[in-house]
């Protein structure tokens, strides 16, 4: 995988060897930062994260971790020999206007930190993971709140589990909007639904929250590129500005620069 440069807001950590870990419900991403550059990304199923790290424990001066899996935190705390910066609402370095900031997912805060560091505000971050999350950032870089919907794979699994005949279907790119098989019908329905919810959220947030000013829309997560391609293929107005599969890790790097 290509190496990715350190952005300016994290320049103070350029001499450290940092271990970045993004612990999500399904998969975790691990990367080492050296000389201010994010190196190759290791992706491990989250239930196997501790075992994977034990086999080859990276050397680092410091670890920066966003985790939405509390069970993994204890194992990581015992396993890693270096100081750990755990991302939460007190360490993310972003202004928050939210009644219970402690309930905001650490990965979402890392995404917001990365988005704010770009300076293109207001913004909406869409993360296509186990859930599809939308995080809303105002023109001053303040986190306002978000929206949560089922992720595409989660929805596909639910269709399979709650029906007698629908097969478990992998989300893949589509070439037609009329399904010629049950699997194609599910793929089309889920992907068009994802495009639709992104358009609807952006349209409503633009009108209601930002007085008609379209926010900068960043997407990340496993299905982000599929949704982006489909959103551009129908001849409609562009809705997604950037797809960045490393947005969360870049946010961890930005946060590391604050401490």
NUFI-167155 format. One record per residue (C-alpha): residue number from 1; x, y, z. Coordinates in nm, 2 decimals, m for minus. Each point is the difference from the previous one (the first is absolute). Example, Ala and Ser with C-alpha at 12.3 -4.5 7.8 and 13.67 -1.06 7.14 Angstrom:
<pts>
<pt n="1" xx="1.23" yy="m0.45" zz="0.78"/>
<pt n="2" xx="0.14" yy="0.34" zz="m0.07"/>
</pts>
This chain:
<pts>
<pt n="1" xx="0.00" yy="0.00" zz="0.00"/>
<pt n="2" xx="0.12" yy="0.35" zz="m0.07"/>
<pt n="3" xx="0.15" yy="0.20" zz="0.28"/>
<pt n="4" xx="m0.18" yy="0.31" zz="0.11"/>
<pt n="5" xx="0.16" yy="0.33" zz="0.11"/>
<pt n="6" xx="m0.05" yy="0.15" zz="0.34"/>
<pt n="7" xx="m0.23" yy="0.31" zz="m0.01"/>
<pt n="8" xx="0.12" yy="0.33" zz="0.14"/>
<pt n="9" xx="m0.21" yy="m0.02" zz="0.32"/>
<pt n="10" xx="0.19" yy="m0.31" zz="0.11"/>
<pt n="11" xx="0.35" yy="0.13" zz="m0.08"/>
<pt n="12" xx="0.11" yy="0.00" zz="0.36"/>
<pt n="13" xx="0.00" yy="m0.38" zz="0.01"/>
<pt n="14" xx="0.22" yy="m0.04" zz="m0.31"/>
<pt n="15" xx="0.30" yy="m0.12" zz="0.20"/>
<pt n="16" xx="m0.20" yy="m0.27" zz="0.19"/>
<pt n="17" xx="m0.06" yy="m0.36" zz="m0.10"/>
<pt n="18" xx="m0.38" yy="m0.02" zz="0.06"/>
<pt n="19" xx="m0.23" yy="m0.30" zz="0.00"/>
<pt n="20" xx="m0.35" yy="0.09" zz="m0.13"/>
<pt n="21" xx="m0.28" yy="m0.25" zz="0.07"/>
<pt n="22" xx="m0.36" yy="0.04" zz="m0.11"/>
<pt n="23" xx="m0.21" yy="m0.26" zz="0.18"/>
<pt n="24" xx="m0.34" yy="m0.05" zz="m0.18"/>
<pt n="25" xx="m0.27" yy="m0.25" zz="0.06"/>
<pt n="26" xx="0.10" yy="m0.22" zz="m0.30"/>
<pt n="27" xx="0.36" yy="0.08" zz="m0.09"/>
<pt n="28" xx="0.28" yy="0.19" zz="0.16"/>
<pt n="29" xx="0.27" yy="0.20" zz="m0.19"/>
<pt n="30" xx="0.35" yy="0.03" zz="0.12"/>
<pt n="31" xx="0.28" yy="0.23" zz="m0.14"/>
<pt n="32" xx="0.34" yy="0.12" zz="0.10"/>
<pt n="33" xx="0.09" yy="0.37" zz="m0.05"/>
<pt n="34" xx="0.36" yy="0.07" zz="m0.06"/>
<pt n="35" xx="0.16" yy="0.33" zz="m0.09"/>
<pt n="36" xx="m0.35" yy="0.15" zz="m0.01"/>
<pt n="37" xx="m0.13" yy="m0.25" zz="m0.26"/>
<pt n="38" xx="m0.27" yy="m0.27" zz="0.04"/>
<pt n="39" xx="0.14" yy="m0.32" zz="m0.13"/>
<pt n="40" xx="m0.17" yy="m0.32" zz="m0.12"/>
<pt n="41" xx="m0.33" yy="m0.09" zz="0.16"/>
<pt n="42" xx="m0.07" yy="m0.33" zz="0.17"/>
<pt n="43" xx="m0.37" yy="m0.10" zz="0.02"/>
<pt n="44" xx="m0.09" yy="m0.27" zz="0.25"/>
<pt n="45" xx="m0.34" yy="m0.13" zz="0.11"/>
<pt n="46" xx="m0.06" yy="0.16" zz="0.33"/>
<pt n="47" xx="m0.06" yy="m0.32" zz="0.20"/>
<pt n="48" xx="0.35" yy="m0.11" zz="m0.11"/>
<pt n="49" xx="0.17" yy="0.34" zz="0.06"/>
<pt n="50" xx="0.18" yy="m0.09" zz="0.32"/>
<pt n="51" xx="0.12" yy="m0.33" zz="m0.14"/>
<pt n="52" xx="0.12" yy="0.17" zz="m0.32"/>
<pt n="53" xx="0.20" yy="0.27" zz="0.19"/>
<pt n="54" xx="0.16" yy="m0.27" zz="0.23"/>
<pt n="55" xx="0.14" yy="m0.17" zz="m0.31"/>
<pt n="56" xx="0.18" yy="0.31" zz="m0.11"/>
<pt n="57" xx="m0.02" yy="0.29" zz="0.25"/>
<pt n="58" xx="0.10" yy="0.32" zz="m0.17"/>
<pt n="59" xx="0.26" yy="0.22" zz="0.18"/>
<pt n="60" xx="m0.12" yy="0.35" zz="0.07"/>
<pt n="61" xx="0.06" yy="0.30" zz="0.22"/>
<pt n="62" xx="m0.37" yy="0.05" zz="0.04"/>
<pt n="63" xx="m0.33" yy="m0.15" zz="m0.10"/>
<pt n="64" xx="m0.31" yy="0.19" zz="m0.10"/>
<pt n="65" xx="m0.32" yy="m0.21" zz="0.01"/>
<pt n="66" xx="m0.36" yy="0.06" zz="m0.10"/>
<pt n="67" xx="m0.22" yy="m0.29" zz="0.12"/>
<pt n="68" xx="m0.37" yy="m0.07" zz="m0.01"/>
<pt n="69" xx="0.05" yy="m0.35" zz="0.15"/>
<pt n="70" xx="0.05" yy="0.02" zz="0.37"/>
<pt n="71" xx="0.10" yy="m0.36" zz="0.03"/>
<pt n="72" xx="0.30" yy="0.06" zz="m0.21"/>
<pt n="73" xx="0.13" yy="0.29" zz="0.21"/>
<pt n="74" xx="0.11" yy="m0.20" zz="0.30"/>
<pt n="75" xx="0.20" yy="m0.24" zz="m0.22"/>
<pt n="76" xx="0.17" yy="0.29" zz="m0.18"/>
<pt n="77" xx="0.08" yy="0.17" zz="0.32"/>
<pt n="78" xx="0.17" yy="m0.31" zz="0.14"/>
<pt n="79" xx="0.17" yy="m0.09" zz="m0.33"/>
<pt n="80" xx="0.16" yy="0.33" zz="m0.12"/>
<pt n="81" xx="0.32" yy="0.10" zz="0.18"/>
<pt n="82" xx="m0.02" yy="0.36" zz="m0.10"/>
<pt n="83" xx="m0.21" yy="0.29" zz="0.13"/>
<pt n="84" xx="m0.35" yy="0.01" zz="m0.15"/>
<pt n="85" xx="m0.21" yy="0.30" zz="m0.09"/>
<pt n="86" xx="m0.36" yy="m0.12" zz="m0.01"/>
<pt n="87" xx="m0.23" yy="0.22" zz="m0.21"/>
<pt n="88" xx="m0.31" yy="0.13" zz="0.16"/>
<pt n="89" xx="m0.18" yy="0.33" zz="0.02"/>
<pt n="90" xx="0.26" yy="0.14" zz="0.24"/>
<pt n="91" xx="0.30" yy="m0.08" zz="m0.22"/>
<pt n="92" xx="m0.14" yy="0.04" zz="m0.35"/>
<pt n="93" xx="0.09" yy="0.37" zz="m0.01"/>
<pt n="94" xx="m0.33" yy="0.11" zz="m0.17"/>
<pt n="95" xx="m0.27" yy="0.22" zz="0.13"/>
<pt n="96" xx="m0.32" yy="m0.20" zz="0.08"/>
<pt n="97" xx="m0.36" yy="0.12" zz="0.03"/>
<pt n="98" xx="m0.17" yy="m0.32" zz="0.11"/>
<pt n="99" xx="m0.19" yy="m0.08" zz="0.32"/>
<pt n="100" xx="0.20" yy="m0.31" zz="0.09"/>
<pt n="101" xx="0.34" yy="0.02" zz="m0.17"/>
<pt n="102" xx="0.13" yy="m0.31" zz="0.18"/>
<pt n="103" xx="m0.24" yy="m0.21" zz="m0.21"/>
<pt n="104" xx="0.15" yy="0.11" zz="m0.34"/>
<pt n="105" xx="0.20" yy="m0.28" zz="m0.16"/>
<pt n="106" xx="0.38" yy="0.04" zz="0.00"/>
<pt n="107" xx="0.02" yy="m0.08" zz="m0.37"/>
<pt n="108" xx="m0.25" yy="0.27" zz="m0.08"/>
<pt n="109" xx="0.20" yy="0.25" zz="0.21"/>
<pt n="110" xx="0.31" yy="m0.09" zz="m0.19"/>
<pt n="111" xx="m0.18" yy="0.05" zz="m0.33"/>
<pt n="112" xx="m0.12" yy="0.34" zz="0.12"/>
<pt n="113" xx="0.36" yy="0.10" zz="0.10"/>
<pt n="114" xx="0.12" yy="m0.10" zz="m0.35"/>
<pt n="115" xx="m0.28" yy="0.19" zz="m0.17"/>
<pt n="116" xx="0.06" yy="0.32" zz="0.21"/>
<pt n="117" xx="0.37" yy="m0.01" zz="m0.07"/>
<pt n="118" xx="m0.08" yy="0.04" zz="m0.38"/>
<pt n="119" xx="m0.16" yy="0.33" zz="0.07"/>
<pt n="120" xx="m0.29" yy="m0.06" zz="m0.25"/>
<pt n="121" xx="m0.30" yy="0.08" zz="0.22"/>
<pt n="122" xx="m0.28" yy="m0.05" zz="0.06"/>
<pt n="123" xx="0.03" yy="m0.37" zz="m0.06"/>
<pt n="124" xx="m0.17" yy="m0.34" zz="0.02"/>
<pt n="125" xx="0.20" yy="m0.31" zz="0.06"/>
<pt n="126" xx="m0.16" yy="m0.33" zz="m0.12"/>
<pt n="127" xx="0.16" yy="m0.33" zz="0.12"/>
<pt n="128" xx="m0.13" yy="m0.31" zz="m0.17"/>
<pt n="129" xx="0.08" yy="m0.27" zz="0.25"/>
<pt n="130" xx="m0.20" yy="m0.25" zz="0.21"/>
<pt n="131" xx="m0.23" yy="0.31" zz="0.03"/>
<pt n="132" xx="m0.02" yy="0.29" zz="m0.23"/>
<pt n="133" xx="0.07" yy="0.31" zz="0.21"/>
<pt n="134" xx="m0.03" yy="0.37" zz="m0.09"/>
<pt n="135" xx="0.18" yy="0.26" zz="0.21"/>
<pt n="136" xx="m0.09" yy="0.36" zz="m0.04"/>
<pt n="137" xx="0.26" yy="0.28" zz="0.04"/>
<pt n="138" xx="m0.09" yy="0.37" zz="0.00"/>
<pt n="139" xx="0.19" yy="0.28" zz="m0.17"/>
<pt n="140" xx="0.21" yy="0.06" zz="0.31"/>
<pt n="141" xx="0.11" yy="m0.36" zz="0.03"/>
<pt n="142" xx="m0.25" yy="m0.09" zz="0.28"/>
<pt n="143" xx="m0.14" yy="m0.35" zz="0.01"/>
<pt n="144" xx="m0.38" yy="0.02" zz="0.00"/>
<pt n="145" xx="m0.12" yy="m0.36" zz="0.00"/>
<pt n="146" xx="m0.08" yy="m0.27" zz="m0.24"/>
<pt n="147" xx="m0.22" yy="m0.26" zz="m0.16"/>
<pt n="148" xx="0.04" yy="m0.38" zz="0.01"/>
<pt n="149" xx="m0.14" yy="m0.26" zz="m0.25"/>
<pt n="150" xx="0.07" yy="m0.37" zz="m0.06"/>
<pt n="151" xx="0.32" yy="m0.07" zz="m0.19"/>
<pt n="152" xx="m0.04" yy="m0.17" zz="m0.34"/>
<pt n="153" xx="0.14" yy="m0.34" zz="0.12"/>
<pt n="154" xx="m0.21" yy="0.03" zz="0.31"/>
<pt n="155" xx="m0.32" yy="0.05" zz="m0.20"/>
<pt n="156" xx="0.09" yy="m0.28" zz="m0.24"/>
<pt n="157" xx="0.05" yy="m0.23" zz="0.30"/>
<pt n="158" xx="m0.33" yy="0.11" zz="0.15"/>
<pt n="159" xx="m0.19" yy="m0.08" zz="m0.32"/>
<pt n="160" xx="0.16" yy="m0.35" zz="m0.01"/>
<pt n="161" xx="m0.07" yy="m0.07" zz="0.37"/>
<pt n="162" xx="m0.36" yy="0.13" zz="0.01"/>
<pt n="163" xx="m0.12" yy="m0.17" zz="m0.32"/>
<pt n="164" xx="m0.04" yy="m0.35" zz="m0.12"/>
<pt n="165" xx="0.13" yy="0.03" zz="m0.35"/>
<pt n="166" xx="0.23" yy="0.30" zz="m0.03"/>
<pt n="167" xx="0.36" yy="m0.10" zz="m0.02"/>
<pt n="168" xx="0.29" yy="0.16" zz="0.19"/>
<pt n="169" xx="0.13" yy="0.25" zz="m0.26"/>
<pt n="170" xx="0.34" yy="0.17" zz="m0.04"/>
<pt n="171" xx="m0.02" yy="0.36" zz="m0.09"/>
<pt n="172" xx="0.16" yy="0.05" zz="m0.34"/>
<pt n="173" xx="m0.01" yy="0.26" zz="m0.28"/>
<pt n="174" xx="m0.30" yy="m0.01" zz="m0.22"/>
<pt n="175" xx="m0.03" yy="0.05" zz="m0.38"/>
<pt n="176" xx="m0.38" yy="0.03" zz="m0.02"/>
<pt n="177" xx="m0.28" yy="0.14" zz="0.22"/>
<pt n="178" xx="m0.23" yy="m0.29" zz="m0.08"/>
<pt n="179" xx="0.10" yy="m0.32" zz="0.17"/>
<pt n="180" xx="0.01" yy="m0.32" zz="m0.20"/>
<pt n="181" xx="0.04" yy="m0.22" zz="0.30"/>
<pt n="182" xx="m0.09" yy="0.01" zz="0.37"/>
<pt n="183" xx="0.36" yy="0.09" zz="0.09"/>
<pt n="184" xx="0.02" yy="0.28" zz="m0.25"/>
<pt n="185" xx="m0.33" yy="0.13" zz="0.12"/>
<pt n="186" xx="0.13" yy="0.02" zz="0.36"/>
<pt n="187" xx="0.33" yy="0.16" zz="m0.11"/>
<pt n="188" xx="m0.18" yy="0.26" zz="m0.21"/>
<pt n="189" xx="m0.25" yy="0.07" zz="0.28"/>
<pt n="190" xx="0.26" yy="0.05" zz="0.27"/>
<pt n="191" xx="0.23" yy="0.21" zz="m0.22"/>
<pt n="192" xx="m0.27" yy="0.23" zz="m0.13"/>
<pt n="193" xx="m0.13" yy="0.03" zz="0.35"/>
<pt n="194" xx="0.34" yy="0.11" zz="0.12"/>
<pt n="195" xx="0.03" yy="0.26" zz="m0.28"/>
<pt n="196" xx="m0.35" yy="0.12" zz="0.08"/>
<pt n="197" xx="0.06" yy="0.04" zz="0.37"/>
<pt n="198" xx="0.32" yy="0.20" zz="m0.07"/>
<pt n="199" xx="m0.18" yy="0.23" zz="m0.24"/>
<pt n="200" xx="m0.29" yy="0.05" zz="0.24"/>
<pt n="201" xx="0.21" yy="0.07" zz="0.31"/>
<pt n="202" xx="0.22" yy="0.24" zz="m0.19"/>
<pt n="203" xx="m0.30" yy="0.18" zz="m0.15"/>
<pt n="204" xx="m0.18" yy="0.04" zz="0.33"/>
<pt n="205" xx="0.31" yy="0.10" zz="0.20"/>
<pt n="206" xx="0.09" yy="0.25" zz="m0.27"/>
<pt n="207" xx="m0.35" yy="0.16" zz="0.02"/>
<pt n="208" xx="m0.08" yy="m0.03" zz="0.37"/>
<pt n="209" xx="0.33" yy="0.02" zz="0.17"/>
<pt n="210" xx="0.23" yy="0.20" zz="m0.23"/>
<pt n="211" xx="m0.25" yy="0.25" zz="m0.15"/>
<pt n="212" xx="0.05" yy="m0.13" zz="m0.36"/>
<pt n="213" xx="0.38" yy="m0.02" zz="0.01"/>
<pt n="214" xx="0.10" yy="m0.35" zz="m0.12"/>
<pt n="215" xx="0.24" yy="m0.17" zz="0.24"/>
<pt n="216" xx="0.32" yy="m0.17" zz="m0.11"/>
<pt n="217" xx="m0.08" yy="m0.38" zz="0.00"/>
<pt n="218" xx="0.27" yy="m0.25" zz="0.09"/>
<pt n="219" xx="m0.05" yy="m0.37" zz="0.00"/>
<pt n="220" xx="0.19" yy="m0.29" zz="0.13"/>
<pt n="221" xx="m0.05" yy="m0.37" zz="0.08"/>
<pt n="222" xx="m0.02" yy="m0.32" zz="m0.20"/>
<pt n="223" xx="m0.29" yy="0.09" zz="m0.23"/>
<pt n="224" xx="0.07" yy="0.37" zz="m0.05"/>
<pt n="225" xx="0.15" yy="m0.03" zz="m0.35"/>
<pt n="226" xx="m0.28" yy="m0.22" zz="m0.12"/>
<pt n="227" xx="m0.26" yy="0.25" zz="0.12"/>
<pt n="228" xx="0.20" yy="0.29" zz="m0.14"/>
<pt n="229" xx="0.03" yy="m0.16" zz="m0.35"/>
<pt n="230" xx="m0.37" yy="m0.08" zz="m0.01"/>
<pt n="231" xx="m0.09" yy="0.36" zz="0.12"/>
<pt n="232" xx="0.19" yy="0.14" zz="m0.30"/>
<pt n="233" xx="m0.13" yy="m0.25" zz="m0.26"/>
<pt n="234" xx="m0.37" yy="0.11" zz="0.00"/>
<pt n="235" xx="0.06" yy="0.35" zz="m0.14"/>
<pt n="236" xx="m0.11" yy="0.17" zz="0.32"/>
<pt n="237" xx="0.18" yy="0.28" zz="0.18"/>
<pt n="238" xx="0.33" yy="m0.09" zz="0.17"/>
<pt n="239" xx="m0.06" yy="m0.07" zz="0.37"/>
<pt n="240" xx="0.33" yy="m0.15" zz="0.12"/>
<pt n="241" xx="0.32" yy="0.21" zz="m0.01"/>
<pt n="242" xx="0.26" yy="m0.24" zz="0.13"/>
<pt n="243" xx="0.04" yy="m0.37" zz="0.06"/>
<pt n="244" xx="0.28" yy="m0.07" zz="0.24"/>
<pt n="245" xx="0.04" yy="m0.35" zz="0.13"/>
<pt n="246" xx="0.26" yy="0.12" zz="0.25"/>
<pt n="247" xx="m0.20" yy="0.28" zz="0.15"/>
<pt n="248" xx="m0.03" yy="m0.15" zz="0.35"/>
<pt n="249" xx="0.38" yy="m0.07" zz="0.02"/>
<pt n="250" xx="0.07" yy="0.35" zz="m0.12"/>
<pt n="251" xx="m0.22" yy="0.13" zz="0.27"/>
<pt n="252" xx="0.20" yy="m0.20" zz="0.26"/>
<pt n="253" xx="0.31" yy="0.16" zz="m0.13"/>
<pt n="254" xx="m0.15" yy="0.35" zz="0.03"/>
<pt n="255" xx="m0.11" yy="m0.08" zz="0.35"/>
<pt n="256" xx="0.35" yy="m0.12" zz="0.09"/>
<pt n="257" xx="0.13" yy="0.34" zz="m0.11"/>
<pt n="258" xx="m0.20" yy="0.16" zz="0.28"/>
<pt n="259" xx="0.18" yy="m0.19" zz="0.28"/>
</pts>
